[in-house]
């Protein structure tokens, strides 16, 4: 399966970037303006296999596994969940791009990676030129406006933030089943996922430390990340970069939230639309993602 995965990213070079002891697994290919791709949960950079090769024909494409996911390090949990905060993950992304000599870049990100991208653009506006976020509304708004419909569909948000060790133990008892349960419960079931990519998600979910890191990621989002978001709102800080948001018309986010309106509360230049798919946009509608990226990230 690892050989098949490598073929999916033919032409990409793999690298390991180390930041403060955290090993970050990356891939890079292409030429042109730099574009960073960030994956979601419970996935890895493999989720971009239908998108990244096409984008590498136009951009210098950088992929990375977020800390706690894929083949990147699993930092030890801490009481404040600082090690898994989106602020720390954003600093990881900066380190990865700096390792490749890139100081300013665009970002395309999905799900958890999109929350990292939001923090990256907020904390480091000189680094991020433009960002495209797939199937999320602002974290603070989603927690504040949680409904019965949302809680039932996104049950894992509330399961993963429970105190240790129960969530970790249940995931660790059958990591593959956890991956299939979360991903297969959405609009299209497991049908959109290439078997090689799905096997990669399952492999990485079974690596030591993954259950703890997954839980810490979500605990951070329900704690320290919200504190950072509230501080931004209180200070009147807004995203100034052009922001494109896309969501699945068959997904929970678009059904439960006014995506464009919520992002316009947090950013100055917002555009976007629903696409004919569910949550896993890059795997369900890759051609549309490629077309949107080519249009939005075109040279100034």
N, C-alpha and C positions, 0 to 999 in steps of 0.2 A: 504493500500500500504506500510506503514512503517513496518508492521509485515512481509509482503512478502519480503521486502528488507532485513530485519534482517535475514530471512531464507537463503537468498543468501550468507550471510556472517556468517553462522552458525559456532560457535566456536571462532569468533572474539570478543574481548572485546573492548568496546568503552571507550574513555577517552577524556577529555578536557585539553589541555595544554594552559596556559596563558603566553604570552610573551608581555611585555610592554603594557598591557591592551587589547591585541588582543587575543581572544579566538579561539583556533584551534581545530577543531573536528577531532579525530583520531580513528583508529581501529588497533588492533594488534592481531596476532595469529601465531602459529607455533613454531618451534624451529630450531636452527642451525644458520648459518651466517645471519646477518641482511640485509634486503633488503627493501628499501624505494620506494614506488610507488606514483607517482605524476600524477594527471589527467590534462585534457585539458579543453578548452572552447567549448561550454557553459555547461560543465558537472560538475560532482562531483566525489568523490572517488568511487561512484557506478559503474563507467565505467569499473572497474576491476573485476566485479562479476564473469566473466567467466575465469579469470586468477588467481586471488589471492588465492582462496581456494586450487587450485592445487599446487601453489608455496609454500603455508604454510606447505605442507607435507615435504618440503626440507629446507625451510628458516624461519627465524623469519621475518614475513612480516608486515610492518608498512604502513598503508594508512593514508592520511591526506587530508582534504579539504583545498585548498589554501585560503589565506585571500581573501575575496570578493566573495567566491563561497561556495556552499554547506551549511553546518551549522557552518562554521567559521565566524568570525566577518567581518563586512564591515567598514574598516577605513574611516574616513572623507576624502574627496578629498583635495588636497593641490595644490598650484600653480605650483610647480615643479614636481608633481606626484610622490614624493618621497615615500609616504606611500604604493604605489602599484608597486614600482620598483622591479625588479627581485632580486636585492641585499637584500631588506628587506624580500622578500619571502624566499630567501635562508637562511636567519637568522632564520626565522620561522621553516624551516625544521631542522636546527641544534638544535633548542630548543626542538622540538618534539622528536628527537632521543635522546637527552641528558636526557629528562624526563624519558625515558625508559632505561637509563644507557648505551646508545650506543654512542661511540665516533667515530667509523670508520665503514663504511657501503658501500654497493653497491646501485645504483639508477637505476630504470626503470621508464621512464617518457614519456608522450605523449603530443604533441602540446604545450600549454602554460606551462604545467608542465615541459616539456623538456627544455624550455627556462630558467625556474628556475633552473633546474638541471645543465645546462651549466654554469650559474653564480655561483651556489653552488660549482661545481668542480673547477672553476677558482679562486674563492675567498678563498676556504677552501680545498686545495689539500690534506691536511693531514686527512681530514674527509672522503673524497670520494675515494674509492678504484677503482671502475670501474663504467661505466655508459652506459646504453643502451637507445638511444633516438629514439622515434617513429615519423616518418613523419614530420621532420623539417630539414631545412638547417639553418645555422647561421643567426640570425636576421639581422645583419648588411648587409650581402650579399643579403638577400632577398629584403630588401628595396632598396639597391643600384642597383639591377638587375631587378627591377620590370618591367614587360612587360604588354602589353595590355591583353594577355591571363591570366596572373596571377591576374591583377587588376580586371578583370571581375569575375574570379572564387573566389577570396578572397576579394570580395567587402566590407565585414564587417571590414577588416583591416582599410579601409579608411573612412568608415562611422563612426566607433566608436571613431576615434580620432578627429572628428569635435568638435568645442567648445560647451560647455553646453549652454542651457539645451536640445537642440533638440534631439540628439541621445538618451539621457536618457528618454525623454518624449515619444518617439516613442516605445522604448522597454517596458516601463511601461504601455503603453496603452493596450498591449496584450503580456505579457511575454511568454506564451506558444506558441503563433504563432511565436515569434522571435526564440525560440529554434527549433521549427519544420522547420522553413524556413532555418536556417543556416545548421542544420544537415541533413535535407531532400534534400538539393540541391546538395549533393555530389553523388559519383558514384552509390551507391546502394540505394539511397533514405532512407526512414525510416525503411525499412525491417530488417536491422541487429539488431535493438534495441529491447531488451526485454521490454514489456509494463510497467513492474514495474520500470525498470531503467529509461525509458523515462519519466514516471510520476514523478520520483524523480528529474530529471533535470528541469522539468517544475515547480514543487513545489518550488525548490530553486531559480529559476529565478524570481519567484513572491514575494520572501521575500523582505521586505523593505531594500532599499539601494543597492540591487543587480544591477540595471541598472547603477547606478553611479560607482560602483566598476568595473563592466565590462568595461565601457568606460575608467576609470582611468588606468586599467591594460594595455589597448592598447595604451593610450596616453603615458604611461610610456615607453612602448616598442618603440614608435616612437620618444622619447625624451631622458629622463635620461638614459634609458637602452642603447641606441646607444652611448651616451657619455661614458658610462662605457666600452662598447665594443671597441670603438675607442681608449680609453686609453690603453687597453690591447694590441691592435695591434701596437700602437705606441711604447710601451715598449717592444715589442717582447715576450709578455707572451703567452704561449701556454698551452693547456691541456696536461698533462703528463700521465694521467691515460689511460688504455685501454678503447677505445670507440667503441661501436658497434652501427651503425645506420641502421634502417630499414625503408622502405617507401613503400607505396602502389603503385603497378604498374599501377593502374587505377586512381591514385590521381594526384592532381595538382602539388605538390612539386616535384615529380620525373619527371613530364612532363616539368616543367619550369626551373628546376635547375639541375646541375650536383652535386648531393648530396655528393658523396664520395670525389670528388675533392675539394669542398668548405670546407668540414670538415677537409681535410688534410692540408688546409691552416691554420687551427686553432688548430690542435691537432697532437700529435706525433705518436699515435698508433691507426689507424682507420681501421675498417673493416665493412662490411655491404652488404646489398642486398635489392632488391625489393621483396615484397611478393604479392601473387595473391589476392589483395583486394584494397580497396580505403583508405581513410584517417583514418577511425576509426578502426585501426588494431586490437586492443584488443577485439573488439566486432565482427569484421568481420572474423578474422582469429585467434581466441584465442589459438587453438592448436599449431599453428606455433609460436606464442609469447611464450608460455610455453616451447616449445622445444628449442627455441633460448635462453631463459633465463637459462634453465637448463644447456645448453652447455656453455654459456658465463660466467655465474656466478659460475661455478663449483669451488670447493675449490682449493686454490693454492697448 
